[in-house]
Amino acid sequence: MAKKEPRVPVREQLPEERIKNFDEVCYGYNASEAMQEAERCIQCKNPRCVQACPVYIQIPQFIKAVKENQFSEAFDIIAQDSSLPAVCGRVCPQETQCEGACILGIKGEPVNIGKLERFVADWGREANYFKPIKVEPNGYKVAIVGSGPAGLACATDLAKLGYKVKIFEALHRPGGVLEYGIPEFRLPKDEVVRYEVNNVMKLGVEIETDVIVGRTITIDDLLGAEGYHAVFIGSGAGLPKFMNIPGENLNGVVSANEFLTRTNLMKAYDPQFDTPIYVGKKVAVVGGGNVAMDAARSARRLGANVHLVYRRSEKELPARVEEVHHAKEEGIVFKLLNNPTEVLADEKGWVRGLRCIKMELGEPDESGRRRPIEVPGSEFEIECDVVIMSLGTSPNPLIAGTTPGLQTERWGGIIANEETGETSREGIFAGGDAVTGAATVILAMGAGRNAAKHIDEYVRGKYGS
């Protein structure tokens, strides 16, 4: 039966070719392939995939439209709930969300929902398809801090409700982590990120770059002299964490955040841009998440041999399975069940190696993963001239530190209601990584959408006639 057929395979660059460039690895589906894959969807009466999607895209409906060659209809269906379909189709962890809930995955392969969403979004861009939405202005203003996924999702929904929305972005290009954190070979900037940001702006959303909220202007300024009725903080989590081990301040030790920002946003990989980055010949990346994979794969493309050091086993790797698979294909050496204890220096104060100790897994910790335990006497060294620390990030304390009465967690996250986004300050809402710490694009978008709904309820309740 057709419904039990395996997934339609997705075309990709060959590993030996793609390690020489920053072009996109995955080519996605063409129209014929997309329609063939859409045939596999059995159109469940109670679609579990929708409930597993943080922004509740009407998945069966858009897939049915793809199957019937109605691509514009599929685009319109997705656009009701997502402002960034080409982004989400590329970087969302579908395997643990919509596809993880697909009933076909119980005994076979789930429908390739992510690649179908990407196909529809790419079709819309290539066909220059965009349906204008006529909205009556409601007379209210909302300011949004940060133009990443949370801010863009919140802005989209508020604009559709008639709000005058302005996003304040600290960097010189909008997009947040989409622009500075995810490599070009996973998420092209010109044809995907900037295109979808422009679609948000077509709704009337204004974006002002080079504005550091907390320095250039404060949130109290926005709510006071600037006359905004509410503020949403979607500033992300850009403050890198370190291990606090000896040698961590040596020349040649960088955070993954800095490494990727320089490589992506400032195009250090392109010789036409005067923003080079030192990679060396041998790189050790510490960490096991998607950011660690991005850093390792970027360093590989910049000419280095790369070891990835992670203290747990492959089963516990938090990175997407697809990213781990691609990293292995590209020659990244995985040093699993190992943990750094010291960065070693040469006579000039530069990195010459990374001392590690072998680990074994004990009982589960508070995260539910088995706790890594050092194996006495198992120290060894990895020769390297650059160490990239990818241990997660936390929110920059600047905003909370300049907003009296805004409560935060001990680790820096803004305290906000999970359902509404409300903070300890009236009229101030927050969501995404600024609240949770580093998470996924789609979870940040879901938080932005939830906040938009409750911002609307708040503003109308307080200022409505």
GULO-8591 format. One line per 10 residues: number of its first residue (from 1); for each residue x, y, z of C-alpha. Coordinates in Angstrom, 2 decimals, decimal comma, always signed. Layout:
BEGIN
NUM> X/Y/Z ~ ...
This chain:
BEGIN
1> +0,00/+0,00/+0,00 ~ +1,18/+3,53/-0,81 ~ +0,80/+4,68/+2,78 ~ +3,51/+2,24/+3,90 ~ +6,04/+3,38/+1,34 ~ +9,28/+4,88/+2,65 ~ +9,93/+8,58/+2,56 ~ +10,85/+10,24/-0,69 ~ +14,61/+10,81/-0,30 ~ +15,98/+14,35/-0,15
11> +18,83/+15,37/-2,43 ~ +21,98/+16,75/-0,78 ~ +25,46/+17,99/-1,63 ~ +28,05/+15,25/-1,44 ~ +30,15/+15,45/+1,76 ~ +33,47/+15,70/-0,09 ~ +32,15/+18,72/-2,01 ~ +30,25/+20,56/+0,70 ~ +33,19/+20,75/+3,12 ~ +34,76/+23,10/+0,57
21> +31,91/+25,62/+0,53 ~ +29,19/+27,28/+2,60 ~ +26,40/+26,48/+0,13 ~ +23,27/+24,85/+1,48 ~ +23,72/+21,14/+2,16 ~ +20,15/+20,04/+1,54 ~ +18,50/+20,80/-1,80 ~ +14,94/+20,07/-0,65 ~ +12,10/+18,64/-2,72 ~ +11,04/+19,65/-6,19
31> +7,31/+19,80/-7,01 ~ +7,06/+16,18/-8,12 ~ +8,90/+14,88/-5,07 ~ +6,82/+17,02/-2,72 ~ +3,53/+15,80/-4,18 ~ +4,76/+12,20/-3,96 ~ +5,73/+12,64/-0,29 ~ +2,41/+14,38/+0,46 ~ +0,62/+11,26/-0,84 ~ +1,95/+9,39/+2,19
41> -0,09/+11,48/+4,66 ~ -3,18/+9,52/+5,75 ~ -5,06/+12,67/+6,88 ~ -5,75/+11,59/+10,47 ~ -9,06/+12,74/+11,97 ~ -7,23/+13,68/+15,16 ~ -3,84/+14,80/+13,86 ~ -1,25/+14,40/+16,58 ~ +1,26/+16,33/+14,49 ~ -0,65/+19,59/+14,97
51> -0,70/+19,25/+18,74 ~ +3,04/+18,58/+18,70 ~ +3,74/+21,79/+16,77 ~ +4,49/+24,77/+19,05 ~ +2,73/+27,16/+16,65 ~ -0,08/+24,73/+15,69 ~ +0,33/+24,82/+11,91 ~ -2,60/+23,09/+10,17 ~ -0,35/+20,32/+8,91 ~ -2,82/+17,87/+7,31
61> -4,54/+20,71/+5,45 ~ -1,38/+22,15/+3,92 ~ -0,10/+18,68/+3,00 ~ -3,42/+17,89/+1,30 ~ -3,05/+21,07/-0,74 ~ +0,49/+20,05/-1,76 ~ -0,78/+16,63/-2,79 ~ -3,40/+18,31/-5,01 ~ -0,84/+20,63/-6,62 ~ -2,41/+23,65/-4,87
71> +0,81/+25,24/-3,68 ~ -0,57/+28,74/-3,19 ~ -3,32/+27,33/-0,99 ~ -0,72/+25,38/+1,01 ~ +1,30/+28,59/+1,44 ~ -1,77/+30,49/+2,70 ~ -2,59/+27,73/+5,20 ~ +0,91/+27,78/+6,69 ~ +0,98/+31,60/+6,72 ~ -1,99/+31,66/+9,09
81> +0,24/+30,33/+11,88 ~ +3,87/+30,82/+10,85 ~ +5,75/+33,89/+9,67 ~ +8,96/+31,91/+9,06 ~ +8,07/+28,71/+7,15 ~ +11,28/+28,51/+5,10 ~ +13,29/+28,91/+8,30 ~ +11,28/+26,35/+10,26 ~ +11,31/+23,89/+7,39 ~ +15,09/+23,93/+7,60
91> +16,02/+24,17/+11,28 ~ +13,10/+22,90/+13,40 ~ +13,61/+19,61/+15,27 ~ +10,66/+18,01/+13,50 ~ +11,81/+14,54/+14,56 ~ +10,88/+15,32/+18,17 ~ +7,82/+17,43/+17,40 ~ +5,38/+17,09/+14,47 ~ +7,14/+14,17/+12,79 ~ +7,77/+12,53/+16,14
101> +4,01/+12,44/+16,67 ~ +3,13/+11,21/+13,15 ~ +1,25/+7,92/+13,35 ~ +3,14/+6,55/+10,33 ~ +6,30/+6,70/+12,41 ~ +5,05/+3,97/+14,76 ~ +5,79/+1,19/+12,29 ~ +7,62/+3,04/+9,56 ~ +8,83/+6,48/+8,55 ~ +6,79/+9,57/+9,43
111> +5,73/+12,00/+6,74 ~ +8,58/+14,40/+6,00 ~ +6,61/+17,40/+7,27 ~ +9,64/+19,66/+7,61 ~ +10,79/+19,22/+4,02 ~ +7,21/+19,72/+2,76 ~ +6,94/+22,98/+4,72 ~ +10,28/+24,07/+3,28 ~ +9,09/+23,22/-0,25 ~ +5,95/+25,31/+0,12
121> +7,87/+28,27/+1,55 ~ +10,55/+28,08/-1,16 ~ +7,85/+27,81/-3,84 ~ +6,27/+31,00/-2,47 ~ +9,59/+32,85/-2,61 ~ +10,48/+31,65/-6,10 ~ +6,97/+32,46/-7,39 ~ +7,08/+35,84/-5,59 ~ +3,79/+34,83/-4,00 ~ +2,55/+37,00/-1,16
131> -1,08/+37,70/-0,32 ~ -1,50/+41,17/+1,22 ~ -3,57/+41,34/+4,39 ~ -5,78/+44,39/+4,89 ~ -5,96/+45,35/+8,55 ~ -7,65/+48,33/+10,17 ~ -5,25/+50,11/+12,56 ~ -6,54/+49,91/+16,14 ~ -4,61/+52,93/+17,40 ~ -2,33/+51,05/+19,81
141> +1,46/+50,75/+19,73 ~ +3,62/+47,82/+20,88 ~ +7,41/+47,81/+21,07 ~ +9,36/+44,58/+20,63 ~ +12,93/+44,09/+21,82 ~ +14,81/+41,75/+19,50 ~ +14,15/+40,67/+15,92 ~ +14,75/+36,96/+16,41 ~ +12,11/+34,23/+16,08 ~ +10,15/+35,23/+19,21
151> +10,05/+38,90/+18,29 ~ +9,15/+38,29/+14,64 ~ +6,33/+35,88/+15,55 ~ +4,93/+38,27/+18,15 ~ +5,17/+41,20/+15,71 ~ +3,39/+39,27/+12,96 ~ +0,37/+38,37/+15,06 ~ +0,08/+41,86/+16,57 ~ +0,33/+43,50/+13,14 ~ -2,50/+41,29/+11,89
161> -4,59/+42,54/+14,83 ~ -4,08/+46,15/+13,81 ~ -1,26/+47,21/+16,14 ~ +1,49/+49,60/+15,14 ~ +4,52/+47,46/+15,88 ~ +8,16/+48,49/+16,04 ~ +11,03/+46,08/+16,64 ~ +14,28/+47,32/+18,17 ~ +17,32/+45,26/+17,15 ~ +20,81/+45,63/+18,66
171> +22,74/+44,38/+15,62 ~ +22,97/+45,92/+12,16 ~ +20,85/+43,22/+10,53 ~ +17,50/+41,88/+11,76 ~ +16,90/+38,19/+12,35 ~ +18,61/+37,53/+15,67 ~ +19,95/+34,00/+15,96 ~ +18,70/+33,25/+12,44 ~ +21,17/+35,82/+11,12 ~ +24,17/+35,40/+13,43
181> +23,87/+31,92/+14,93 ~ +22,95/+29,41/+12,22 ~ +25,46/+28,81/+9,40 ~ +24,79/+29,69/+5,80 ~ +24,98/+26,02/+4,77 ~ +21,97/+25,26/+6,98 ~ +20,07/+28,53/+6,61 ~ +20,86/+30,86/+3,67 ~ +20,62/+34,48/+4,76 ~ +19,78/+36,45/+1,61
191> +17,26/+34,12/+0,04 ~ +15,63/+32,77/+3,21 ~ +16,12/+34,85/+6,38 ~ +15,99/+38,31/+4,83 ~ +13,14/+37,33/+2,52 ~ +10,99/+36,15/+5,42 ~ +11,93/+39,16/+7,57 ~ +10,82/+41,37/+4,65 ~ +7,49/+39,52/+4,54 ~ +6,96/+40,45/+8,19
201> +7,74/+44,07/+7,33 ~ +5,17/+43,96/+4,52 ~ +2,56/+43,65/+7,27 ~ +3,55/+47,12/+8,44 ~ +6,06/+46,09/+11,09 ~ +8,92/+48,58/+11,45 ~ +12,41/+47,37/+12,40 ~ +15,06/+49,75/+13,73 ~ +18,55/+48,26/+13,93 ~ +21,60/+49,35/+15,96
211> +19,46/+50,07/+19,03 ~ +20,69/+48,54/+22,27 ~ +17,76/+48,53/+24,66 ~ +19,20/+49,32/+28,06 ~ +21,80/+51,66/+26,56 ~ +20,39/+53,51/+23,54 ~ +16,94/+53,54/+25,12 ~ +15,30/+51,84/+28,10 ~ +12,08/+49,90/+28,38 ~ +10,72/+52,58/+30,70
221> +11,46/+55,13/+27,97 ~ +9,40/+53,04/+25,55 ~ +6,45/+52,79/+27,94 ~ +6,78/+56,44/+28,94 ~ +8,00/+59,14/+26,59 ~ +7,72/+56,94/+23,47 ~ +4,07/+56,16/+24,19 ~ +4,01/+52,38/+23,67 ~ +1,10/+50,59/+25,30 ~ +3,08/+47,39/+25,90
231> +6,55/+45,94/+25,38 ~ +7,55/+42,40/+24,45 ~ +11,10/+41,28/+25,30 ~ +12,35/+38,69/+22,83 ~ +16,04/+39,49/+23,11 ~ +17,22/+35,89/+23,13 ~ +20,16/+34,42/+25,00 ~ +23,46/+35,66/+23,66 ~ +25,71/+35,52/+26,71 ~ +28,02/+32,49/+26,36
241> +28,86/+30,11/+29,18 ~ +32,33/+28,77/+29,94 ~ +33,72/+25,86/+31,97 ~ +35,99/+27,88/+34,28 ~ +38,89/+25,49/+33,73 ~ +42,61/+26,45/+33,67 ~ +43,73/+27,98/+30,38 ~ +40,30/+29,11/+29,30 ~ +41,56/+32,69/+28,78 ~ +44,33/+31,72/+26,39
251> +44,61/+33,13/+22,89 ~ +42,74/+30,72/+20,65 ~ +39,82/+29,98/+23,01 ~ +36,52/+31,42/+21,78 ~ +32,84/+30,89/+22,45 ~ +30,73/+29,27/+19,75 ~ +28,56/+32,38/+19,91 ~ +31,47/+34,64/+18,92 ~ +32,78/+32,19/+16,35 ~ +29,44/+31,79/+14,59
261> +28,55/+35,49/+14,78 ~ +31,81/+36,43/+13,13 ~ +31,46/+33,70/+10,53 ~ +27,77/+34,23/+9,72 ~ +26,85/+37,84/+10,32 ~ +30,23/+39,29/+9,33 ~ +30,89/+36,75/+6,55 ~ +34,35/+35,78/+7,77 ~ +34,15/+32,77/+5,44 ~ +34,05/+35,07/+2,38
271> +37,46/+36,47/+1,32 ~ +35,68/+39,50/-0,16 ~ +34,83/+40,64/+3,38 ~ +37,50/+42,17/+5,62 ~ +36,44/+40,24/+8,72 ~ +38,73/+37,21/+8,91 ~ +38,61/+34,71/+11,73 ~ +41,46/+32,62/+13,11 ~ +40,69/+28,93/+12,85 ~ +44,10/+27,29/+12,90
281> +44,69/+23,80/+11,63 ~ +43,22/+21,71/+14,45 ~ +40,07/+22,70/+16,32 ~ +38,44/+21,18/+19,39 ~ +34,76/+22,01/+19,89 ~ +33,41/+21,40/+23,39 ~ +29,69/+20,56/+23,54 ~ +27,07/+18,38/+21,91 ~ +24,15/+20,60/+20,89 ~ +23,15/+22,03/+17,52
291> +25,36/+25,08/+18,12 ~ +28,35/+22,79/+18,70 ~ +27,59/+20,99/+15,42 ~ +27,29/+24,32/+13,63 ~ +30,63/+25,51/+15,00 ~ +32,37/+22,23/+14,20 ~ +31,01/+22,07/+10,67 ~ +31,87/+25,73/+10,04 ~ +35,44/+25,20/+11,25 ~ +35,71/+22,17/+8,95
301> +34,69/+24,30/+5,98 ~ +37,26/+26,90/+6,97 ~ +39,97/+24,28/+6,55 ~ +40,50/+22,80/+10,01 ~ +40,50/+19,22/+11,22 ~ +37,90/+19,11/+13,97 ~ +37,35/+17,07/+17,13 ~ +34,07/+17,39/+19,00 ~ +34,37/+16,68/+22,73 ~ +31,21/+15,74/+24,64
311> +30,97/+14,31/+28,14 ~ +28,06/+11,93/+27,49 ~ +27,41/+9,26/+24,87 ~ +25,87/+9,66/+21,41 ~ +22,48/+8,65/+22,78 ~ +22,46/+11,75/+25,00 ~ +23,63/+14,19/+22,31 ~ +21,12/+17,07/+22,32 ~ +21,82/+17,95/+18,67 ~ +19,43/+16,93/+15,93
321> +20,06/+13,49/+14,46 ~ +20,37/+15,04/+10,99 ~ +23,09/+17,44/+12,17 ~ +25,07/+14,66/+13,84 ~ +24,77/+12,55/+10,69 ~ +25,99/+15,40/+8,49 ~ +28,86/+16,20/+10,85 ~ +30,07/+12,61/+10,75 ~ +29,84/+12,56/+6,95 ~ +31,98/+15,69/+6,86
331> +34,78/+14,14/+8,87 ~ +34,16/+15,60/+12,32 ~ +35,81/+13,28/+14,89 ~ +33,49/+12,65/+17,84 ~ +35,29/+12,23/+21,17 ~ +32,33/+11,08/+23,24 ~ +32,37/+10,30/+26,96 ~ +35,21/+12,75/+27,42 ~ +35,39/+16,05/+29,30 ~ +37,99/+18,86/+29,17
341> +39,94/+19,63/+32,34 ~ +42,49/+22,17/+31,06 ~ +43,40/+24,18/+27,96 ~ +47,13/+23,81/+27,39 ~ +49,40/+26,71/+26,34 ~ +52,48/+26,94/+24,18 ~ +55,47/+29,17/+25,03 ~ +53,76/+32,20/+23,45 ~ +50,49/+31,87/+25,37 ~ +48,46/+30,36/+22,55
351> +46,46/+27,15/+22,66 ~ +48,49/+24,02/+21,93 ~ +46,11/+21,36/+23,18 ~ +43,17/+20,31/+25,32 ~ +43,59/+17,99/+28,29 ~ +40,58/+15,73/+28,80 ~ +39,46/+12,96/+31,12 ~ +37,36/+9,98/+30,14 ~ +33,85/+9,67/+31,54 ~ +31,32/+6,95/+32,25
361> +27,59/+7,30/+32,77 ~ +26,04/+6,91/+36,22 ~ +22,50/+7,45/+37,48 ~ +20,17/+9,99/+35,79 ~ +20,46/+13,61/+36,95 ~ +17,70/+16,26/+37,20 ~ +17,58/+16,52/+33,39 ~ +16,74/+12,82/+33,12 ~ +20,02/+12,02/+31,40 ~ +22,59/+9,74/+33,01
371> +25,14/+11,74/+34,97 ~ +28,72/+11,62/+33,59 ~ +31,36/+10,51/+36,12 ~ +35,10/+10,91/+35,72 ~ +37,23/+7,80/+35,28 ~ +40,28/+8,26/+37,56 ~ +43,66/+8,12/+35,84 ~ +42,24/+8,36/+32,31 ~ +43,56/+11,80/+31,33 ~ +44,77/+12,34/+27,77
381> +45,51/+15,27/+25,45 ~ +44,04/+16,39/+22,13 ~ +46,40/+18,44/+19,99 ~ +44,71/+21,64/+18,79 ~ +45,37/+25,32/+18,23 ~ +41,79/+26,59/+18,67 ~ +39,18/+25,61/+21,27 ~ +35,53/+26,56/+20,69 ~ +33,36/+26,42/+23,80 ~ +29,73/+25,54/+23,02
391> +28,20/+25,07/+26,47 ~ +24,99/+27,02/+26,07 ~ +24,07/+30,65/+26,57 ~ +22,08/+32,78/+28,98 ~ +20,25/+36,10/+28,51 ~ +22,28/+39,28/+28,56 ~ +21,62/+40,96/+31,95 ~ +21,53/+44,46/+30,42 ~ +17,77/+44,66/+29,91 ~ +16,81/+43,35/+33,34
401> +19,50/+45,47/+34,97 ~ +18,05/+48,66/+33,46 ~ +14,38/+47,83/+34,08 ~ +13,50/+48,31/+37,77 ~ +11,13/+45,70/+39,16 ~ +11,67/+43,19/+36,34 ~ +12,29/+39,90/+38,12 ~ +14,76/+37,32/+36,84 ~ +15,90/+33,81/+37,67 ~ +19,26/+33,36/+39,40
411> +20,79/+32,29/+36,10 ~ +19,52/+35,42/+34,34 ~ +16,32/+34,39/+32,59 ~ +13,43/+36,83/+32,81 ~ +10,60/+35,42/+34,94 ~ +7,47/+35,30/+32,79 ~ +4,21/+33,37/+32,84 ~ +4,60/+30,38/+30,52 ~ +1,11/+30,78/+29,04 ~ +0,76/+34,56/+28,82
421> +4,29/+35,95/+28,76 ~ +3,43/+38,38/+31,57 ~ +6,37/+39,51/+33,71 ~ +6,54/+41,11/+37,14 ~ +6,07/+44,53/+35,51 ~ +2,67/+45,56/+34,16 ~ +2,70/+46,06/+30,42 ~ +5,98/+44,16/+29,95 ~ +5,85/+40,70/+28,40 ~ +8,69/+38,31/+27,55
431> +9,25/+35,03/+25,76 ~ +11,70/+32,79/+23,95 ~ +15,31/+32,31/+24,97 ~ +15,24/+35,47/+27,13 ~ +12,94/+33,49/+29,44 ~ +13,91/+29,85/+28,95 ~ +17,58/+30,10/+28,03 ~ +18,80/+28,75/+24,70 ~ +16,14/+26,57/+23,04 ~ +14,74/+26,10/+19,53
441> +13,49/+28,55/+16,91 ~ +9,99/+27,09/+16,89 ~ +9,62/+27,18/+20,69 ~ +10,60/+30,84/+20,64 ~ +8,01/+31,47/+17,93 ~ +5,37/+29,72/+19,99 ~ +6,20/+31,92/+22,96 ~ +5,98/+35,01/+20,76 ~ +2,57/+34,00/+19,48 ~ +1,24/+33,27/+22,97
451> +2,48/+36,64/+24,18 ~ +0,87/+38,46/+21,24 ~ -2,53/+37,03/+22,15 ~ -2,24/+38,15/+25,74 ~ -0,72/+41,52/+24,88 ~ -3,84/+42,14/+22,81 ~ -6,07/+41,15/+25,74 ~ -4,05/+43,35/+28,10 ~ -4,02/+46,45/+25,90 ~ -7,69/+46,28/+25,02
461> -8,61/+45,65/+28,64 ~ -6,54/+48,56/+29,96 ~ -6,91/+51,15/+27,21 ~ -10,05/+50,09/+25,36 ~ -13,13/+52,23/+25,57
